[in-house]
Amino acid sequence: MKYKKSILPSAITIALSGQAFGQTIQTLEKTVVKSQSIERDAVVEVLSSEELALRQVDNFEDLVKLVPGVSVSKGDDRWGASGFNIRGLDEDRVAINVDGVPQGETLKYESGQAYGYFKGSRNGVDIEALKSVEIVKGADAILSGNGSLAGAVNMTTKDPDDFLSYQGDDSGFAIKAGYSGENSETMTSLTAANRTGALESLIIYTYRDGNEFENYDMNGADIEGSAREIPDPQDTKLNSVLAKLIYEISPDNEIGFVGTYYKTKVITDTQSFNGGWYSNRVGNDISKTTRVGVFHKYEGETALFDKITTALNKQSIDFAANTSQHARFGFGGGITTDEDRVDTRAFNQDLFQVTVDLEKSFKFAQQKHKLVYGAEILNKDYENSQVRKSNSILNDKGWVESSSQALIPKSEADIYTLYALDTFNLGKTTQARLGARYDHYTYNAKADENYSDESGTLGEISFSMATWTAGIEQALNDSFSIEMGVSTGFRAPTIEDMYTTSGTLDDWNEVPNADLKAEYSTNYDVALVGEFSKGSFRLGTFFSKYKDFIDSEKRQGINTNTGETDPDGFFVNFNSDTVEIKGIEFSADLNLSRTFDLTPGLKTRVQAAYTSGENSEDTPIYSIQPFNLTWGISYDQPEGNWGVHTYASYTAGKEDKDSFTIDENGEKTYPLYSSNAATIIDLTGYYNITESLRLVAGVYNVTDKEYYRWDSVRFVDQGDMRPGIGVTDNGIKRYSEAGRNLGVNVSYKF
C-alpha cells in the first residue's frame, strides 16, 4: 500500500519508518519534530517499538526511565500508575492519547485516600501493542488536546504492514516470551499479520503474569502493619488484544477497523494495612478498557485538502476496586462493630469520538505552507458507585448490602473542537508556525439513587477555551540554529474537581464547587541547536506560567442549619493564583566511531533536566522531580547481529527547600521522607541467533544501589492511600526500588 497505516484523530503522532532488526532509534529531542511533514512547538522525545524491545520495557515506569524531566505518577503497587509527570505536573495535567483517543481520568477522592479503598487510574494499553510513543514536554493543546498543561504522552498502536513486505500477498508471525526479575513477571505475546489482495489484518495477543514489585531488601521484616518492610504480596494478570483490518479501496483510499481489549486483575494481600480496627484486608481490583473504531483515509489533491482522515471511536473504561476485610471497633468501652466486609467501588467512563483531520500544502505570496486542521466531537459519560456487603457476628442477619453516596454524580460531557496549525517559510533560513484551537464544553450532572444533590449544585455547565501556539526556527549557519516557541495548554475541570463532596448539611467535610474555571498554561521555549556530521545537541530553557490552577483549601463557613460558624471548617476546590515553573534541558548525541576513527557502531548520548517552580505564595510545587541526568553508551555491530548498551542515570535527592508545604497557621511542614541521590546503571544486550530469532537480556541496577524515588515516597506523610496506621519504624523500606535484577526475552519472527 502507498502509505503507512495509522489512526490520526484529535492528536497527530509520530509514525516511524521501519528499522533494521538489530538497530535502535535515538531521536534527539528538538523543538521542531517532523511527523509526516507536520511540525510543532514543543520539545518531543520519540521512542520506537524497536528501542522499547531492546531496553525490555514492560511498563510505563520503564518507558520513561531514561527521559529526564519525565516520570510516572504512582500511589502504591495496588493501584499502579495514575499518569505521567512532565516538567513537574502530573496525573490529569498531562494528556494521554492512544491513536488520538483520550484515555481515562483519575478519581482519587482526596478526603478518603487515607483508607486506601479506591483510586481510579488512567492507562489502558500494553507496551507490546505500541509502534511508537511520543513524549511531549511543554503545553501542547493544539495537537494533544485537553490535559496537556505540562505535556502529553501520545501513543500509536502497531499496524499490519509493520510485519509485512512492502507490497503483494504476505503473512507475518511473531512469538515473544520474557521474564522480568523486578516483579517475577512472565510475558507471552503472539502476533499474526496478513495481506491478501486489498485486505490487511493484524492481531496481537499479550498475556502477563506477575507478582508485587520488589523493594531493595526482600529479606526485611515480613510482618503486618505499618512497620512492614517489604511490599504487600500481590498477584497480577493482564490480557491484551489489538486487532486491525484495513481494506485498500484504491492506492490512495482505504478504510479500516480497530479493536482493543485490555484487562488487568490485581489481587493484593494488603498486610501493611492490617492493625488496630482492621484485619485480613485483601484488594481484588479489576480494570478493563475496550475500544472499537473505524477510520477512513483518502489522499488526493483538492482545493481543501491533500489528505483527509476520518475516524469514529467508542471506548469504555471500567474499574472496580473490591476490598474484603474484617472490621472490629467500638466506642465508649464497648464493641459496636465486629463484621466481615466487602466494599466495591466502581468507576465507569464511556467515550464516543468523531474526528476529521486534514492536511493541505500550498503556496501563498511565494511562501510554502503546510496546513493541518480538523474538528472533533466528543461525548463522555461518567458513573461511580459504592456498595458494601457486610456480615456481622453481632446479629444473625447474614450478608447485608448497602450503598453509600457516590464519589461523583452520574454525568455527561459534550465537547466540540476546532484546530488549525500552519507551518511556513520566511525566506531561506527562517521557518515559522502559527496555530489555534477552540474547545467548547458542556457538563450535565444529575442526581440519582447513587448521588443525592444535598448541596443543590448539580445541573448544566458550559464554558469555552481558546488556545494557540507560535514558533520560529532561525538558521544561523549550516550547523547552528535558534528555536523559539510559545505554546498554550488547558485542562478542563473534571467531574471530581467540581462535585467532590463529603459530610452532610449539618457538618460538611468537603464542599462542591461547580463554578471552577479551566486551568490554563503558557509555555515559552528557547533553544540553541547544533547538528554536525558526528553528532548533534540541544540546549534549551523553558518558562511555564499557569493560571486558574485548581487547588483545595480549608475554609470556615456558616452551617446552613444552625446559622453558626462550623468550628472544624471544610475543604473546597478553587482556582488559585499563578503558578510558575522553569527549567533547563540538555541533550546531545555523539558518534564515537566517527569522532575517534573507531569501528563503526559506537555511539553515546547524554540528557539532563533541571526544573523548579513555586506558587504565588513562594511555596514549591510538591510534584516537581529532582535534577536528573542520563548517559548511555551503545555498540551495535555494523551487520546488526548483536549489540551492547549501557545506561547510567543520576537523580539528585529531594531537598527540604524544594518540598515544604505551608499549613493554615503559616507554618512550614517538611516531608517525613525524601528521595536520596542515586546513580543507577543498567546493562542490556541483544544477539540475533538467526535472522528470525533474537535474544535480549539485561542486568538492571547493576551496582545494587538502595534508592527511593520521589514519586514513591512524597505521599507517605500526606496520607495518600495510606490509612491512619501510616508508616512506622522502618516501614518506609517497603517503598524502596528494586535492587539488582535480571530480565530476558526471546522473540521469533517468521
Sequence and secondary structure as in RCSB ss.txt:
>XXXX:A:sequence
MKYKKSILPSAITIALSGQAFGQTIQTLEKTVVKSQSIERDAVVEVLSSEELALRQVDNFEDLVKLVPGVSVSKG
DDRWGASGFNIRGLDEDRVAINVDGVPQGETLKYESGQAYGYFKGSRNGVDIEALKSVEIVKGADAILSGNGSLA
GAVNMTTKDPDDFLSYQGDDSGFAIKAGYSGENSETMTSLTAANRTGALESLIIYTYRDGNEFENYDMNGADIEG
SAREIPDPQDTKLNSVLAKLIYEISPDNEIGFVGTYYKTKVITDTQSFNGGWYSNRVGNDISKTTRVGVFHKYEG
ETALFDKITTALNKQSIDFAANTSQHARFGFGGGITTDEDRVDTRAFNQDLFQVTVDLEKSFKFAQQKHKLVYGA
EILNKDYENSQVRKSNSILNDKGWVESSSQALIPKSEADIYTLYALDTFNLGKTTQARLGARYDHYTYNAKADEN
YSDESGTLGEISFSMATWTAGIEQALNDSFSIEMGVSTGFRAPTIEDMYTTSGTLDDWNEVPNADLKAEYSTNYD
VALVGEFSKGSFRLGTFFSKYKDFIDSEKRQGINTNTGETDPDGFFVNFNSDTVEIKGIEFSADLNLSRTFDLTP
GLKTRVQAAYTSGENSEDTPIYSIQPFNLTWGISYDQPEGNWGVHTYASYTAGKEDKDSFTIDENGEKTYPLYSS
NAATIIDLTGYYNITESLRLVAGVYNVTDKEYYRWDSVRFVDQGDMRPGIGVTDNGIKRYSEAGRNLGVNVSYKF
>XXXX:A:secstr
  S     SSS         TT       BSS  BTTB  SSEEEEEEHHHHHHTT  SHHHHTTTSTTEEEEE 
 TTT EEEEEETTB GGGEEEEETTEE    B  GGGGGGT   B      GGGEEEEEEEES  HHHH TTTTS
EEEEEEE  GGGSS SSSSEEEEEEEEEEETTTTEEEEEEEEEEEETTEEEEEEEEEEEEE    S TTS   SS
TT  S   EEEEEEEEEEEEEEEEETTEEEEEEEEEEEEEEEEE GGG BTTEEEEEEEEEEEEEEEEEEEEEE 
  SS SEEEEEEEEEEEEEEEEEEEEEEE STTS  EEEEEEEEEEEEEEEEEEEEEEEEEEEETTEEEEEEEEE
EEEEEEEEEEEEEEEEETTSS  EEEEEE  SS EEEEEEEEEEEEEEEESSSSEEEEEEEEEEEEEEEEE BTT
B  TTS  SEEEEEEEEEEEEEEEE SSSEEEEEEEEEEEE   HHHHH  EE SSSEEEE  TT   EEEEEEE
EEEEEEETTEEEEEEEEEEEEES EEEEEE  B TTT SB TT EEEEEE S EEEEEEEEEEEEEHHHHHT ST
TEEEEEEEEEEEEEETTS B TT    EEEEEEEEE TTSSEEEEEEEEEE    GGGS EE TTS EE  S   
  EEEEEEEEEEESSSSEEEEEEEESTT      HHHHTTGGGTTT  TT   TTGGGGGS   SEEEEEEEEE 
